Amino acid sequence: MRVTDRRDRIVELLLEHQRLSVEELAQRLETSQETIRRDLTALHEQNRLRKYHGGAALPDSVGEGAFRLRMVEQLEAKRAIARRAAGLFAPGDTLFIDTGSTTIAFAGELAQRTGLTVITNAVGIAQLMTRGGGNQVFLLGGEHRHEAGENVGPMVLRQIAEFRPAHAVLTVGALLPQGPADFDVAEAEIARAMIAQAESVTLLADSTKFSRQALFPLCEMSRVTRLVTDKAPVGSLAAALDAAGVELVLAPGAH
């Protein structure tokens, strides 16, 4: 197993079990405890987990409840989407990144690059992007929601208006032929504000989002620049994406 694959598997196991010892991880991954300790140190430095004496747990920024469950759902597809999406950006790029399980995975990949400017309302994403000190990060402040590690509300919306980045990278609850939508009104407001200020809009959405309905629309499909996903859409959604000129980016190995 490659180092990156093993470390991804450690995070996946922690998402499932919340807390594991070095011994348990070594047994599950059929490797030495010393190797696991090195992996935990590296993952701790990336803020992908919280290392303690003899084991590891999820970082506090991952939160609890429904958001934790979203972190586990479609994990392999989300990791593939995150890796593919990170390759679309280069030093000098400026990005809004909103809160979501897929955008946290994206930030973990993006944090390996330098020279970026990121504006986000997600505490965990800000922490990931500041590791190594090679990127400039602005954390938008407002009402804090611990579960998802995000800041929302009017204060965040006012601060978004002070930025004009080249890109908005967003995760969505659903992708309909009419456009992307979300389940949470506060998160939808954040996404709409980011879309309004950015030149380009990149959506990160696994294929399960294609069959869902969500209450709060984010924008018309014509406002979306590209979609990074694990499987090519079909039917009316595929036709709507094509008519709107949305670039489709498929994640290798996920479709």
Residue pairs with C-beta under 8 A, 6 or more apart in sequence:
1 9
1 29
1 31
3 39
6 29
6 31
6 35
6 39
7 39
7 42
7 43
7 48
8 79
9 29
10 25
10 29
10 36
10 39
10 40
10 43
10 49
10 56
11 43
11 48
11 49
12 72
12 75
13 20
13 25
13 28
14 20
14 49
14 56
14 57
14 58
15 58
15 62
15 68
15 71
15 72
15 75
16 72
18 57
18 58
19 55
19 56
19 57
19 58
20 28
20 55
20 56
21 54
21 55
22 33
22 36
22 37
22 40
22 54
22 55
22 56
23 33
24 55
25 36
25 40
25 55
25 56
26 32
26 33
26 35
26 36
29 36
40 49
40 51
40 55
40 56
41 51
43 49
43 51
43 56
44 50
44 51
44 56
45 131
46 108
46 111
46 128
46 131
47 59
47 61
47 124
47 127
47 128
47 131
48 59
48 108
48 128
49 56
49 57
49 58
49 59
50 56
50 57
50 58
50 59
50 60
58 68
59 124
59 127
60 149
61 122
61 123
61 124
61 127
61 149
62 68
62 71
62 104
62 124
62 149
63 146
63 147
63 148
63 149
64 146
64 147
65 147
66 147
67 101
67 147
67 148
67 149
70 100
70 101
71 101
71 104
73 101
73 208
74 206
74 208
74 230
76 254
77 206
77 207
77 230
77 251
77 254
78 101
78 102
78 105
78 206
79 105
80 230
80 251
80 252
80 253
80 254
81 102
81 105
81 106
81 204
81 205
81 206
81 228
81 229
81 230
81 251
81 254
82 102
82 105
82 106
82 108
82 109
82 204
83 109
83 251
84 228
84 249
84 250
84 251
84 252
85 106
85 109
85 110
85 169
85 202
85 204
85 228
85 249
85 251
86 106
86 109
86 110
86 112
86 113
88 202
88 226
88 228
88 249
89 95
89 110
89 113
89 116
89 167
90 113
90 115
91 113
91 114
91 115
91 116
92 115
92 116
93 116
93 117
93 166
93 167
94 116
94 117
94 118
94 119
94 163
94 165
94 166
94 167
95 116
95 117
95 118
95 119
95 165
95 166
95 167
95 168
95 169
96 118
96 119
96 120
96 160
96 163
96 165
96 167
96 168
96 169
96 170
96 194
96 197
96 198
97 103
97 106
97 107
97 118
97 119
97 120
97 122
97 125
97 169
97 170
98 120
98 121
98 122
98 168
98 169
98 170
98 171
98 187
98 190
98 191
98 194
99 120
99 121
99 122
99 125
99 148
99 149
99 150
99 171
99 187
99 190
100 122
100 170
100 171
100 204
101 171
102 171
102 204
102 205
102 206
103 122
103 125
103 169
103 170
103 171
103 204
104 122
104 124
104 125
104 128
106 169
106 204
107 118
107 120
107 122
107 124
107 125
107 128
107 129
108 128
110 116
110 118
110 128
110 129
111 128
111 129
111 131
111 132
111 135
113 134
113 135
114 132
114 134
114 135
115 134
115 135
116 129
116 135
116 136
117 135
117 136
117 137
117 138
117 165
118 125
118 126
118 129
118 135
118 136
118 137
118 138
119 137
119 138
119 140
119 160
119 163
119 165
120 126
120 129
120 137
120 138
120 139
120 140
121 139
121 140
121 142
121 150
121 151
121 152
121 156
121 190
122 148
122 149
122 150
122 151
123 139
123 144
123 149
123 150
123 151
124 149
126 137
126 139
129 135
129 137
130 137
138 163
139 151
140 151
140 156
140 159
140 160
141 151
141 155
141 156
141 159
142 151
142 152
142 153
142 154
142 155
142 156
142 157
142 159
143 151
143 152
143 153
143 155
143 156
144 150
144 151
145 151
145 152
150 187
152 186
152 187
152 189
152 190
153 186
156 190
156 193
157 189
157 190
157 193
160 190
160 193
160 194
160 197
161 193
161 197
163 197
164 197
164 198
164 199
165 197
165 198
165 199
166 198
166 199
166 200
167 198
167 199
167 200
167 201
167 202
168 191
168 194
168 195
168 197
168 198
168 200
168 201
168 202
169 202
169 204
170 180
170 191
170 194
170 195
170 201
170 202
170 203
170 204
170 218
171 203
171 204
171 205
172 180
172 181
172 182
172 191
172 203
172 205
172 209
172 214
172 218
173 181
173 182
173 183
173 184
173 209
173 212
173 214
174 180
174 181
174 182
174 183
174 209
174 212
174 213
174 214
175 181
175 203
175 205
175 209
175 210
175 212
175 227
175 233
175 237
176 213
176 214
176 237
177 221
177 236
177 237
177 239
177 240
178 217
178 220
178 221
178 240
179 217
179 218
179 219
179 220
179 221
179 223
179 224
180 191
180 203
180 205
180 217
180 218
180 219
180 221
180 224
181 188
181 213
181 214
181 215
181 216
181 217
181 218
182 188
182 191
182 214
182 215
182 216
182 218
183 214
183 215
183 216
184 216
185 215
185 216
188 216
188 217
188 218
191 218
192 218
192 219
195 201
195 218
195 219
195 223
200 225
200 226
201 219
201 223
201 224
201 225
201 226
202 225
202 226
202 227
202 228
203 224
203 226
203 227
203 228
204 228
204 229
205 227
205 228
205 229
206 229
206 230
207 229
207 230
207 231
207 233
210 233
210 237
220 244
221 240
221 241
221 243
221 244
221 246
222 244
222 245
224 244
224 246
225 246
225 247
226 246
226 247
226 248
226 249
227 233
227 241
227 246
227 247
227 248
227 249
228 249
228 250
228 251
229 248
229 249
229 250
229 251
230 250
230 251
230 254
230 255
231 250
231 254
231 255
232 238
232 248
232 250
232 255
233 241
233 248
241 248
